[in-house]
Amino acid sequence: MSPFDDLLAANKNFSAAFTDSELTGRAARGLAVVTCMDSRIDPLGVFGLKPGDAKILRNAGARVTDDVLRTLVLAVCLLGVERVLVMPHTDCGMTKVTDDDVHELAARRGVDTRSLEFHTVPDQASALRRDLTRIRTSPFLPPSLAVGGAVYDVRTGKIMPVEL
């Protein structure tokens, strides 16, 4: 028995009813959403989107890392993205720890993670403003790229727009 048997069984049902084979991989709505990996967030559902409408970039804390910037450049140049929304959320685990805390937790498991930066979020509003500025000032992205921020409330499903 595999730890993935439930997923393989569910995929049989999914693929039997699959109807999205015509999608091209371009963002039909010209949108990229940078959000957290938190499983309480349904990025398509939050905005009434469907598969193919947007590029969804997820990581711990919804941070604009070098890899997110790399991915945004590809999304803009190749996949029709014209606007980016960065959307962290309330009750985020990344706001409850520091990088040092994570290194200590890993060390207790016998793993040395000191070569990694976890981008924890001691001040979510500051981190979001910094990340929005990072996108807006990136020399790799066009100045015309629309960039916005909002915080998703995991208790109500509402988003709260944030101005830079």
KETORRO-259166 format. One record per residue: residue number from 1; x, y negated, z of N, C-alpha, C in turn. Coordinates in nm, 4 decimals. Each point is the difference from the previous one (the first is absolute). Layout:
KETORRO-259166
<seba NUM,<X,Y,Z>,<X,Y,Z>,<X,Y,Z>>
...
This chain:
KETORRO-259166
<seba 1,<0.0844,0.1187,0.0000>,<-0.0844,-0.1187,0.0000>,<0.0886,-0.1247,0.0000>>
<seba 2,<-0.0312,-0.0934,-0.0879>,<0.0763,-0.1233,-0.0140>,<-0.0663,-0.1122,0.0795>>
<seba 3,<0.0805,-0.0933,0.0517>,<-0.0593,-0.1143,0.0693>,<-0.0759,-0.0934,-0.0955>>
<seba 4,<0.0027,0.0305,-0.1294>,<-0.0664,-0.0839,-0.0996>,<-0.1182,0.0693,-0.0676>>
<seba 5,<-0.0391,0.1163,0.0485>,<-0.1109,0.0739,-0.0610>,<-0.1283,-0.0819,-0.0054>>
<seba 6,<-0.0284,-0.0756,0.1055>,<-0.1226,-0.0815,0.0006>,<0.0040,-0.1049,-0.1111>>
<seba 7,<0.1182,-0.0567,-0.0254>,<0.0132,-0.1008,-0.1038>,<-0.0131,0.0604,-0.1394>>
<seba 8,<0.0594,0.1157,-0.0186>,<-0.0103,0.0672,-0.1296>,<-0.1441,0.0402,-0.0298>>
<seba 9,<-0.0723,0.0459,0.1016>,<-0.1408,0.0360,-0.0180>,<-0.0832,-0.1233,-0.0332>>
<seba 10,<0.0237,-0.1094,0.0701>,<-0.0736,-0.1231,-0.0272>,<0.0305,-0.0513,-0.1397>>
<seba 11,<0.1237,0.0177,-0.0465>,<0.0357,-0.0466,-0.1333>,<-0.0734,0.0781,-0.1086>>
<seba 12,<-0.0269,0.1262,0.0240>,<-0.0767,0.0775,-0.0989>,<-0.1365,-0.0639,-0.0215>>
<seba 13,<-0.0654,-0.0404,0.1078>,<-0.1306,-0.0657,-0.0112>,<0.0135,-0.1360,-0.0677>>
<seba 14,<0.1011,-0.0765,0.0397>,<0.0231,-0.1323,-0.0569>,<0.0238,0.0086,-0.1499>>
<seba 15,<0.0896,0.0876,-0.0407>,<0.0356,0.0084,-0.1416>,<-0.1150,0.0528,-0.0847>>
<seba 16,<-0.0874,0.0806,0.0584>,<-0.1148,0.0513,-0.0739>,<-0.0968,-0.1115,-0.0389>>
<seba 17,<-0.0030,-0.1073,0.0795>,<-0.0909,-0.1112,-0.0273>,<0.0752,-0.1253,-0.0446>>
<seba 18,<0.1266,0.0127,-0.0342>,<0.0856,-0.1144,-0.0325>,<-0.0488,-0.0720,-0.1252>>
<seba 19,<-0.0112,-0.1342,0.0098>,<-0.0509,-0.0786,-0.1130>,<0.0893,-0.1187,-0.0356>>
<seba 20,<0.1164,-0.0121,0.0586>,<0.0836,-0.1185,-0.0210>,<0.1129,0.0202,-0.1005>>
<seba 21,<-0.0123,0.0965,-0.0878>,<0.1099,0.0285,-0.0924>,<0.0242,-0.1120,-0.1010>>
<seba 22,<-0.0959,-0.0905,-0.0157>,<0.0169,-0.1094,-0.0961>,<0.0797,-0.1171,0.0570>>
<seba 23,<0.0280,-0.0026,0.1284>,<0.0737,-0.1118,0.0596>,<0.1412,-0.0056,-0.0563>>
<seba 24,<0.0517,-0.1235,-0.0151>,<0.1298,-0.0193,-0.0664>,<0.1168,-0.0165,0.0957>>
<seba 25,<-0.0253,-0.0314,0.1247>,<0.1080,-0.0296,0.0936>,<0.0199,-0.1492,0.0179>>
<seba 26,<-0.0607,-0.0819,-0.0847>,<0.0044,-0.1457,0.0166>,<-0.1008,-0.0402,0.1061>>
<seba 27,<0.0244,-0.1113,0.0661>,<-0.0921,-0.0516,0.1016>,<-0.1122,-0.0755,-0.0712>>
<seba 28,<-0.1148,0.0627,-0.0160>,<-0.1099,-0.0570,-0.0778>,<-0.0448,-0.1356,0.0536>>
<seba 29,<0.0125,-0.0211,0.1303>,<-0.0401,-0.1280,0.0598>,<0.1199,-0.0920,0.0246>>
<seba 30,<0.1181,0.0391,-0.0503>,<0.1190,-0.0840,0.0124>,<0.0487,-0.0173,0.1428>>
<seba 31,<-0.0339,0.0919,0.0870>,<0.0244,-0.0144,0.1434>,<0.0964,0.1049,0.0539>>
<seba 32,<0.0876,-0.0446,0.0897>,<0.0794,0.0909,0.0829>,<-0.0309,-0.0343,0.1448>>
<seba 33,<-0.0185,0.1026,0.0813>,<-0.0248,-0.0176,0.1429>,<0.1134,0.0677,0.0751>>
<seba 34,<0.0665,-0.0767,0.0861>,<0.1028,0.0548,0.0883>,<-0.0667,0.0158,0.1354>>
<seba 35,<-0.0110,0.1235,0.0459>,<-0.0664,0.0237,0.1280>,<0.0726,0.1087,0.0776>>
<seba 36,<-0.0501,0.0273,0.1178>,<0.0629,0.0954,0.0900>,<-0.0389,0.1432,-0.0369>>
<seba 37,<0.0806,0.0927,0.0448>,<-0.0286,0.1414,-0.0228>,<-0.1073,0.0538,0.0948>>
<seba 38,<-0.0487,-0.0828,0.0910>,<-0.0994,0.0416,0.0986>,<-0.1190,0.0645,-0.0695>>
<seba 39,<-0.0365,0.1184,0.0451>,<-0.1058,0.0767,-0.0656>,<-0.1398,-0.0572,0.0216>>
<seba 40,<-0.0129,-0.1035,0.0816>,<-0.1303,-0.0643,0.0181>,<-0.0315,-0.0994,-0.1117>>
<seba 41,<0.0965,-0.0253,-0.0863>,<-0.0174,-0.0983,-0.1063>,<-0.0309,0.0705,-0.1320>>
<seba 42,<-0.1103,-0.0400,-0.0622>,<-0.0381,0.0463,-0.1342>,<0.0117,-0.1212,-0.0924>>
<seba 43,<0.1184,-0.0236,-0.0577>,<0.0212,-0.1233,-0.0756>,<-0.0986,-0.0200,-0.1150>>
<seba 44,<-0.0376,0.1040,-0.0695>,<-0.0962,-0.0165,-0.1084>,<-0.1370,-0.0371,0.0562>>
<seba 45,<-0.0419,0.0700,0.1028>,<-0.1305,-0.0253,0.0604>,<-0.0129,-0.1383,0.0608>>
<seba 46,<0.1066,-0.0495,0.0623>,<-0.0016,-0.1319,0.0643>,<-0.0419,-0.1083,-0.0987>>
<seba 47,<0.0424,0.0116,-0.1251>,<-0.0247,-0.1034,-0.0996>,<-0.0991,0.0415,-0.1081>>
<seba 48,<-0.0678,0.1121,0.0191>,<-0.0962,0.0445,-0.0999>,<0.0644,0.0375,-0.1321>>
<seba 49,<0.1214,0.0528,0.0069>,<0.0741,0.0394,-0.1194>,<-0.0185,0.1488,-0.0276>>
<seba 50,<0.0397,0.0390,-0.1187>,<-0.0031,0.1419,-0.0367>,<0.1378,0.0404,-0.0526>>
<seba 51,<0.0258,0.1300,-0.0123>,<0.1294,0.0423,-0.0540>,<0.0281,-0.0696,-0.1333>>
<seba 52,<0.1241,-0.0456,-0.0144>,<0.0414,-0.0690,-0.1213>,<-0.0070,-0.1512,0.0101>>
<seba 53,<-0.0693,-0.0527,0.1012>,<-0.0152,-0.1450,0.0122>,<0.1253,-0.0692,0.0521>>
<seba 54,<0.0733,0.0643,0.0901>,<0.1090,-0.0683,0.0694>,<0.1149,0.0947,0.0289>>
<seba 55,<0.1164,-0.0583,0.0168>,<0.1165,0.0727,0.0487>,<-0.0004,-0.0126,0.1515>>
<seba 56,<0.0122,0.1112,0.0690>,<-0.0013,0.0009,0.1460>,<0.1384,0.0417,0.0477>>
<seba 57,<0.0657,-0.0900,0.0759>,<0.1326,0.0274,0.0550>,<-0.0159,0.0102,0.1503>>
<seba 58,<0.0396,0.1137,0.0566>,<-0.0202,0.0217,0.1428>,<0.1311,0.0339,0.0683>>
<seba 59,<0.0182,-0.0596,0.1168>,<0.1118,0.0376,0.0864>,<-0.0361,-0.0360,0.1428>>
<seba 60,<0.0819,0.0397,0.0930>,<-0.0256,-0.0283,0.1414>,<0.0049,-0.1506,0.0228>>
<seba 61,<-0.1110,-0.0582,0.0414>,<-0.0053,-0.1411,0.0326>,<-0.0330,-0.0934,-0.1147>>
<seba 62,<-0.0196,0.0542,-0.1207>,<-0.0298,-0.0830,-0.1183>,<0.1095,-0.1032,-0.0241>>
<seba 63,<0.1252,0.0407,0.0140>,<0.1136,-0.0924,-0.0126>,<0.0485,-0.0099,-0.1447>>
<seba 64,<0.0442,-0.1187,-0.0366>,<0.0569,-0.0235,-0.1323>,<0.1494,0.0280,0.0084>>
<seba 65,<0.0335,0.1245,-0.0229>,<0.1384,0.0469,0.0038>,<0.0619,-0.0135,-0.1393>>
<seba 66,<0.1278,0.0304,-0.0119>,<0.0646,0.0002,-0.1309>,<-0.0720,0.0940,-0.0951>>
<seba 67,<-0.0440,0.1147,0.0482>,<-0.0684,0.0952,-0.0869>,<-0.1360,-0.0525,-0.0447>>
<seba 68,<-0.0698,-0.0714,0.0873>,<-0.1276,-0.0610,-0.0406>,<0.0258,-0.1046,-0.1084>>
<seba 69,<0.1034,-0.0823,0.0164>,<0.0329,-0.0981,-0.1040>,<0.0321,0.0688,-0.1322>>
<seba 70,<0.0778,0.1054,0.0055>,<0.0336,0.0770,-0.1215>,<-0.1271,0.0492,-0.0672>>
<seba 71,<-0.0904,0.0531,0.0794>,<-0.1245,0.0541,-0.0531>,<-0.0885,-0.1114,-0.0568>>
<seba 72,<-0.0023,-0.1157,0.0658>,<-0.0782,-0.1122,-0.0519>,<0.0548,-0.0490,-0.1339>>
<seba 73,<0.1311,-0.0033,-0.0142>,<0.0583,-0.0396,-0.1284>,<-0.0476,0.0946,-0.1099>>
<seba 74,<0.0031,0.1291,0.0273>,<-0.0472,0.0981,-0.0983>,<-0.1492,-0.0179,-0.0278>>
<seba 75,<-0.0766,-0.0235,0.1054>,<-0.1451,-0.0174,-0.0153>,<-0.0326,-0.1224,-0.0847>>
<seba 76,<0.0744,-0.1084,0.0198>,<-0.0227,-0.1224,-0.0768>,<0.0457,0.0177,-0.1445>>
<seba 77,<0.1187,0.0539,-0.0186>,<0.0578,0.0104,-0.1342>,<-0.0634,0.1090,-0.0861>>
<seba 78,<-0.0423,0.1074,0.0624>,<-0.0458,0.1159,-0.0772>,<-0.1481,0.0356,0.0166>>
<seba 79,<-0.0612,-0.0431,0.1102>,<-0.1301,0.0581,0.0330>,<-0.1126,-0.1006,0.0206>>
<seba 80,<0.0183,-0.1221,-0.0486>,<-0.1089,-0.0962,-0.0029>,<-0.0322,-0.0720,0.1291>>
<seba 81,<0.0876,0.0039,0.0981>,<-0.0283,-0.0685,0.1263>,<0.0250,-0.1498,-0.0154>>
<seba 82,<-0.0986,-0.0789,0.0423>,<0.0067,-0.1464,-0.0074>,<-0.0225,-0.0645,0.1358>>
<seba 83,<-0.0357,0.0812,0.1000>,<-0.0248,-0.0527,0.1343>,<0.0315,0.1080,0.1021>>
<seba 84,<0.0465,-0.0460,0.1164>,<0.0425,0.0912,0.1061>,<-0.0641,-0.0451,0.1305>>
<seba 85,<-0.0612,0.0944,0.0701>,<-0.0534,-0.0267,0.1330>,<0.0755,0.0868,0.1001>>
<seba 86,<0.0596,-0.0628,0.1001>,<0.0672,0.0734,0.1072>,<-0.0991,0.0089,0.1156>>
<seba 87,<-0.0286,0.1236,0.0446>,<-0.1056,0.0204,0.0980>,<0.0413,0.0932,0.1144>>
<seba 88,<0.0635,-0.0564,0.1047>,<0.0195,0.0796,0.1218>,<-0.1342,0.0135,0.0718>>
<seba 89,<0.0007,0.0603,0.1177>,<-0.1273,0.0248,0.0683>,<0.0128,-0.0137,0.1505>>
<seba 90,<-0.1150,-0.0123,0.0643>,<-0.0036,-0.0052,0.1454>,<0.0362,0.1371,0.0566>>
<seba 91,<0.0401,0.0025,0.1252>,<0.0315,0.1242,0.0702>,<0.1059,0.0838,-0.0720>>
<seba 92,<0.0983,-0.0677,-0.0586>,<0.1055,0.0694,-0.0746>,<0.1076,0.0513,0.0951>>
<seba 93,<0.0379,0.1242,-0.0169>,<0.1042,0.0597,0.0830>,<0.1340,-0.0711,-0.0128>>
<seba 94,<0.0246,-0.0625,-0.1148>,<0.1266,-0.0702,-0.0214>,<0.0097,-0.1275,0.0833>>
<seba 95,<-0.1132,-0.0477,0.0545>,<0.0022,-0.1185,0.0856>,<0.0224,0.0380,0.1463>>
<seba 96,<0.0029,0.1288,0.0272>,<0.0067,0.0482,0.1384>,<0.1368,0.0541,0.0385>>
<seba 97,<0.0938,0.0010,-0.0961>,<0.1357,0.0501,0.0243>,<0.1011,-0.0924,-0.0656>>
<seba 98,<0.1240,0.0149,0.0408>,<0.1108,-0.0694,-0.0655>,<0.0825,0.1035,-0.0753>>
<seba 99,<0.0885,-0.0473,-0.0854>,<0.0909,0.0924,-0.0677>,<0.0785,0.0809,0.1032>>
<seba 100,<0.0456,-0.0669,0.1070>,<0.0754,0.0707,0.1044>,<-0.0836,0.1101,0.0646>>
<seba 101,<-0.1296,-0.0261,0.0210>,<-0.0887,0.1035,0.0549>,<-0.0035,0.1227,-0.0908>>
<seba 102,<-0.0120,-0.0238,-0.1295>,<-0.0080,0.1112,-0.0953>,<0.1311,0.0768,-0.0027>>
<seba 103,<0.1125,-0.0719,0.0015>,<0.1304,0.0678,0.0036>,<0.0107,0.0888,0.1247>>
<seba 104,<-0.0472,-0.0502,0.1133>,<0.0047,0.0768,0.1251>,<-0.0893,0.1235,-0.0083>>
<seba 105,<-0.1198,-0.0157,-0.0545>,<-0.0908,0.1150,-0.0140>,<0.0617,0.1067,-0.0903>>
<seba 106,<0.0628,-0.0427,-0.1083>,<0.0652,0.0952,-0.0904>,<0.1183,0.0670,0.0682>>
<seba 107,<0.0766,-0.0771,0.0784>,<0.1164,0.0554,0.0703>,<-0.0423,0.1093,0.0970>>
<seba 108,<-0.1160,-0.0171,0.0613>,<-0.0511,0.1040,0.0920>,<-0.0280,0.1309,-0.0730>>
<seba 109,<-0.0193,-0.0079,-0.1299>,<-0.0222,0.1194,-0.0829>,<0.1303,0.0477,-0.0642>>
<seba 110,<0.1094,-0.0665,0.0372>,<0.1302,0.0393,-0.0521>,<0.0331,-0.0568,-0.1363>>
<seba 111,<-0.0695,-0.1072,-0.0396>,<0.0214,-0.0591,-0.1318>,<0.0532,-0.1423,0.0160>>
<seba 112,<0.1085,-0.0308,-0.0695>,<0.0585,-0.1336,0.0040>,<-0.0536,-0.0808,-0.1183>>
<seba 113,<-0.0849,-0.0979,0.0287>,<-0.0624,-0.0810,-0.1050>,<0.0569,-0.1414,-0.0067>>
<seba 114,<0.1127,-0.0229,0.0638>,<0.0539,-0.1363,0.0069>,<0.0342,-0.0597,-0.1364>>
<seba 115,<0.0110,0.0819,-0.1039>,<0.0271,-0.0540,-0.1336>,<-0.1278,-0.0471,-0.0696>>
<seba 116,<-0.1144,0.0207,0.0628>,<-0.1280,-0.0415,-0.0578>,<-0.0528,-0.1265,0.0670>>
<seba 117,<-0.0656,-0.0825,-0.0800>,<-0.0719,-0.1147,0.0544>,<-0.1485,0.0317,-0.0140>>
<seba 118,<-0.0743,-0.0065,0.1094>,<-0.1406,0.0402,-0.0020>,<-0.0958,-0.1148,-0.0256>>
<seba 119,<0.0461,-0.1220,0.0036>,<-0.0832,-0.1170,-0.0277>,<-0.1210,-0.0061,0.0930>>
<seba 120,<0.0238,0.0256,0.1287>,<-0.1088,-0.0120,0.0966>,<-0.0465,-0.1452,0.0047>>
<seba 121,<-0.1156,-0.0227,0.0612>,<-0.0689,-0.1289,-0.0131>,<-0.0320,-0.0589,0.1375>>
<seba 122,<0.0962,-0.0681,0.0624>,<-0.0284,-0.0585,0.1313>,<-0.1023,-0.1136,-0.0059>>
<seba 123,<-0.0067,-0.0703,-0.1127>,<-0.0953,-0.1097,-0.0187>,<-0.0604,0.0150,-0.1395>>
<seba 124,<-0.1210,0.0539,-0.0051>,<-0.0598,0.0334,-0.1285>,<-0.0218,-0.1228,-0.0892>>
<seba 125,<-0.0448,-0.1104,0.0567>,<-0.0238,-0.1205,-0.0797>,<0.1304,-0.0502,-0.0624>>
<seba 126,<0.1059,-0.0018,0.0775>,<0.1312,-0.0434,-0.0516>,<0.0509,0.0947,-0.1070>>
<seba 127,<-0.0126,0.1283,0.0243>,<0.0469,0.0996,-0.0964>,<-0.0765,-0.0137,-0.1314>>
<seba 128,<-0.1306,-0.0199,0.0076>,<-0.0798,-0.0146,-0.1209>,<0.0409,-0.1261,-0.0765>>
<seba 129,<0.0174,-0.1108,0.0688>,<0.0431,-0.1229,-0.0670>,<0.1368,0.0185,-0.0665>>
<seba 130,<0.0911,0.0674,0.0703>,<0.1335,0.0271,-0.0551>,<-0.0110,0.0869,-0.1252>>
<seba 131,<-0.0850,0.1025,0.0057>,<-0.0143,0.0902,-0.1143>,<-0.0641,-0.0701,-0.1199>>
<seba 132,<-0.0985,-0.0857,0.0254>,<-0.0612,-0.0762,-0.1098>,<0.1027,-0.0934,-0.0635>>
<seba 133,<0.0800,-0.0645,0.0820>,<0.1058,-0.0884,-0.0504>,<0.1009,0.0801,-0.0807>>
<seba 134,<0.0310,0.1191,0.0447>,<0.0975,0.0837,-0.0707>,<-0.0483,0.0317,-0.1419>>
<seba 135,<-0.1277,0.0285,-0.0149>,<-0.0540,0.0264,-0.1340>,<-0.0001,-0.1288,-0.0822>>
<seba 136,<-0.0521,-0.1068,0.0596>,<-0.0134,-0.1268,-0.0733>,<0.1338,-0.0568,-0.0459>>
<seba 137,<0.1053,0.0257,0.0733>,<0.1308,-0.0572,-0.0342>,<0.0936,0.0994,-0.0676>>
<seba 138,<-0.0483,0.1182,-0.0276>,<0.0856,0.0999,-0.0639>,<0.0388,-0.0458,-0.1408>>
<seba 139,<0.1285,0.0033,-0.0311>,<0.0426,-0.0373,-0.1348>,<-0.0379,0.1057,-0.1041>>
<seba 140,<-0.0493,0.1135,0.0445>,<-0.0354,0.1099,-0.0897>,<-0.1467,-0.0002,-0.0400>>
<seba 141,<-0.0789,-0.0880,0.0630>,<-0.1433,-0.0057,-0.0277>,<-0.0353,-0.1373,-0.0557>>
<seba 142,<-0.0997,-0.0070,-0.0880>,<-0.0338,-0.1288,-0.0613>,<-0.0631,-0.0966,0.1004>>
<seba 143,<0.0317,-0.1289,-0.0112>,<-0.0589,-0.0993,0.0900>,<-0.1526,-0.0062,-0.0119>>
<seba 144,<-0.0534,0.0452,-0.1133>,<-0.1448,-0.0024,-0.0221>,<-0.0736,0.1125,0.0737>>
<seba 145,<0.0735,0.0943,0.0579>,<-0.0623,0.1120,0.0699>,<-0.0811,-0.0520,0.1192>>
<seba 146,<-0.1277,0.0323,0.0040>,<-0.0849,-0.0394,0.1130>,<0.0314,0.0923,0.1172>>
<seba 147,<0.0288,-0.0589,0.1157>,<0.0382,0.0772,0.1180>,<-0.0871,-0.0440,0.1169>>
<seba 148,<-0.0619,0.0966,0.0676>,<-0.0840,-0.0318,0.1148>,<0.0204,0.0996,0.1118>>
<seba 149,<-0.0494,-0.0362,0.1169>,<0.0108,0.0869,0.1165>,<-0.1309,0.0052,0.0760>>
<seba 150,<-0.0247,0.1128,0.0638>,<-0.1189,0.0172,0.0824>,<0.0285,0.1108,0.1001>>
<seba 151,<-0.0649,-0.0070,0.1149>,<0.0124,0.1046,0.1008>,<-0.1306,0.0779,0.0019>>
<seba 152,<0.0107,0.1308,-0.0121>,<-0.1161,0.0892,0.0018>,<-0.0294,0.0396,0.1443>>
<seba 153,<-0.1250,-0.0139,0.0396>,<-0.0414,0.0387,0.1358>,<-0.0498,0.1439,-0.0034>>
<seba 154,<0.0740,0.0900,0.0639>,<-0.0353,0.1423,-0.0037>,<-0.1270,0.0315,0.0785>>
<seba 155,<-0.0488,-0.0921,0.0810>,<-0.1230,0.0223,0.0775>,<-0.1253,-0.0454,-0.0730>>
<seba 156,<0.0142,-0.1015,-0.0881>,<-0.1177,-0.0547,-0.0682>,<0.0011,0.0215,-0.1507>>
<seba 157,<0.1174,0.0280,-0.0584>,<0.0116,0.0125,-0.1447>,<0.0136,-0.1329,-0.0718>>
<seba 158,<-0.0001,-0.1094,0.0744>,<0.0107,-0.1329,-0.0610>,<0.1465,-0.0386,-0.0183>>
<seba 159,<0.0229,-0.0861,-0.1010>,<0.1335,-0.0559,-0.0164>,<-0.0047,-0.1477,0.0362>>
<seba 160,<0.1104,-0.0438,0.0579>,<0.0143,-0.1401,0.0404>,<0.1126,-0.0605,-0.0831>>
<seba 161,<-0.0335,-0.0857,-0.0997>,<0.1045,-0.0615,-0.0816>,<0.0976,-0.0795,0.0854>>
<seba 162,<0.1263,0.0011,-0.0411>,<0.1062,-0.0724,0.0711>,<0.0655,-0.0949,-0.0987>>
<seba 163,<0.0114,-0.1236,0.0377>,<0.0678,-0.0989,-0.0823>,<0.1465,-0.0063,0.0400>>
<seba 164,<0.0851,-0.0285,-0.0966>,<0.1442,-0.0084,0.0263>,<0.0336,-0.1231,0.0786>>
